[in-house]
Amino acid sequence: MLEALYGWIRSISVYLVVTAAVMHAVAGKEYARYIRFFSGLVLILLLASPLLRLTGLWEEFGTLYRSMEYREQTEKIGQAARIYSEAESNGLLPDEYRTAPEEGEETEKSAGDVRIEVEEIRIGE
């Protein structure tokens, strides 16, 4: 318990030192208020983290973040697939990237010959 309290106080103090250094390094005063606002929000999260951990909301926020990150990654993959299919349909892909053989062309392997081995699958770390 004391070790957790010590770590919490240490993280807050390191954050305050880094924030003070950034504030002194900022050239203009117009950016200082934005940095103060953002650093205040982060400080509130740091101060509330023990309470969030006790209530279980910390893991809930982590799950929410990971689900949003997953959604963004699937959108990027879908976007890449659309770009790939457009390039393939327009004949812009090199021969080694084509998925379907042209007429009369034989493939070296069929779909049944391809083998993928998976050692470990982890979901929701």
C-alpha positions as CSV (number, residue, x, y, z in Angstrom):
1,M,0.0,0.0,0.0
2,L,2.8,2.4,0.9
3,E,4.6,1.5,-2.2
4,A,1.6,2.4,-4.3
5,L,1.2,5.7,-2.5
6,Y,4.9,6.4,-3.0
7,G,4.6,5.7,-6.7
8,W,1.6,7.9,-7.0
9,I,3.4,10.8,-5.3
10,R,6.5,10.2,-7.4
11,S,4.5,10.3,-10.7
12,I,2.8,13.5,-9.7
13,S,6.0,15.2,-8.7
14,V,7.8,14.1,-11.9
15,Y,4.8,15.4,-13.9
16,L,4.9,18.8,-12.1
17,V,8.7,19.2,-12.7
18,V,8.3,18.3,-16.4
19,T,5.3,20.7,-16.8
20,A,7.3,23.5,-15.1
21,A,10.2,22.9,-17.5
22,V,7.8,23.0,-20.5
23,M,6.2,26.2,-19.3
24,H,9.6,27.9,-19.0
25,A,10.6,26.6,-22.4
26,V,7.5,28.0,-24.2
27,A,8.4,31.1,-26.2
28,G,5.1,32.9,-26.4
29,K,2.5,33.6,-23.8
30,E,-0.3,32.8,-26.2
31,Y,0.6,29.1,-26.0
32,A,1.2,29.1,-22.3
33,R,-2.5,29.1,-21.4
34,Y,-3.2,26.1,-23.7
35,I,-0.4,24.2,-22.1
36,R,-1.6,25.1,-18.6
37,F,-5.1,23.9,-19.6
38,F,-3.9,20.6,-21.0
39,S,-1.5,20.0,-18.1
40,G,-4.3,20.8,-15.6
41,L,-6.4,18.1,-17.2
42,V,-3.6,15.6,-17.0
43,L,-3.0,16.5,-13.4
44,I,-6.6,15.9,-12.6
45,L,-6.3,12.4,-14.1
46,L,-3.1,11.8,-12.1
47,L,-4.8,12.9,-8.9
48,A,-7.9,10.9,-9.5
49,S,-6.1,7.7,-10.6
50,P,-6.1,5.9,-7.2
51,L,-9.9,6.5,-6.9
52,L,-10.4,5.4,-10.5
53,R,-8.4,2.2,-9.8
54,L,-10.4,1.4,-6.7
55,T,-13.8,1.8,-8.4
56,G,-12.6,-0.1,-11.5
57,L,-13.2,2.8,-13.9
58,W,-9.4,2.8,-14.8
59,E,-9.8,-0.5,-16.6
60,E,-13.0,0.7,-18.2
61,F,-11.2,3.7,-19.6
62,G,-8.5,1.4,-20.9
63,T,-11.0,-0.8,-22.6
64,L,-12.8,2.2,-24.1
65,Y,-9.5,3.5,-25.5
66,R,-8.5,0.1,-26.9
67,S,-11.9,-0.3,-28.6
68,M,-11.5,3.2,-30.2
69,E,-8.0,2.3,-31.3
70,Y,-9.2,-1.0,-32.8
71,R,-12.0,0.9,-34.7
72,E,-9.4,3.3,-36.1
73,Q,-7.2,0.4,-37.2
74,T,-10.0,-1.4,-38.9
75,E,-10.9,1.8,-40.8
76,K,-7.3,2.1,-42.0
77,I,-7.3,-1.5,-43.1
78,G,-10.5,-1.0,-45.0
79,Q,-9.2,2.1,-46.6
80,A,-6.0,0.3,-47.7
81,A,-8.1,-2.5,-49.1
82,R,-10.2,-0.1,-51.1
83,I,-7.1,1.6,-52.5
84,Y,-5.6,-1.8,-53.3
85,S,-8.7,-3.0,-55.1
86,E,-8.9,0.3,-57.1
87,A,-5.3,0.0,-58.2
88,E,-5.8,-3.7,-59.1
89,S,-8.9,-2.9,-61.2
90,N,-7.1,-0.1,-63.0
91,G,-4.1,-2.3,-63.7
92,L,-1.7,-0.2,-61.7
93,L,-0.3,-3.1,-59.6
94,P,2.9,-4.9,-60.6
95,D,2.5,-8.5,-61.6
96,E,3.7,-10.0,-58.4
97,Y,0.9,-8.3,-56.4
98,R,-2.0,-9.4,-58.5
99,T,-4.4,-11.7,-56.7
100,A,-6.2,-13.4,-59.6
101,P,-4.2,-15.0,-62.5
102,E,-4.9,-13.8,-66.0
103,E,-6.5,-16.2,-68.6
104,G,-4.3,-19.1,-69.4
105,E,-1.9,-18.4,-66.6
106,E,-1.4,-21.1,-64.0
107,T,-0.7,-20.5,-60.4
108,E,2.1,-22.3,-58.5
109,K,0.0,-22.9,-55.4
110,S,-3.6,-23.4,-54.8
111,A,-5.4,-22.0,-51.7
112,G,-5.2,-25.4,-50.0
113,D,-1.4,-25.4,-50.2
114,V,-1.0,-22.3,-48.1
115,R,-0.3,-22.9,-44.4
116,I,-0.2,-20.4,-41.6
117,E,1.0,-21.3,-38.1
118,V,0.0,-19.2,-35.1
119,E,1.9,-19.6,-31.9
120,E,-0.2,-17.3,-29.6
121,I,-3.3,-15.2,-29.8
122,R,-3.9,-12.5,-27.2
123,I,-7.1,-10.5,-27.0
124,G,-7.6,-7.5,-24.7
125,E,-4.3,-7.2,-22.8
